[in-house]
C-alpha cells in the first residue's frame, strides 16, 4: 500500500468504498491482505504476577514481631541440634518443628512445657540448655 501527499497542496480525497460491497466486506483488491500472528511456542519470559497487600502500621508491627520470634526460634533450634563436624551429611540431621500457634492454643504453661520437652527430648545440648530455651520461648510467645 502506498501513501503519499497530493502535489497540488490540497488534501487527497478520502477513499470511497465500492458501492456494491457492504461495510464488512473487503474490496477485491484487498481480499488477499491479512495479518498472521505466529505462535512461537512458549514465551521465554512470562511476567509473574504477585498479589500484594497493604497493611496498617499496627498490623505490620505485629507481623514483624512474629517474624522476629520465629527467626529466633529457628536459630535456637539450630544451636540445640548442633551436629558434630565429624559426621557429615544428612544422616545425623534431625528435623524438629515447633508450631507457635499450637503452643499459643494450649491452655496452661505446664502443658506447653510438657509438649516442648517431648519435642526436644533428643536435643544434642544438655537438658539445662533445653529448659532455658523452653523458658525463653514461652516468654517470647506470651508477647505475641
Helices and strands as residue ranges (DSSP letters): G 28-30, H 57-80, H 100-105, H 109-119, H 127-142
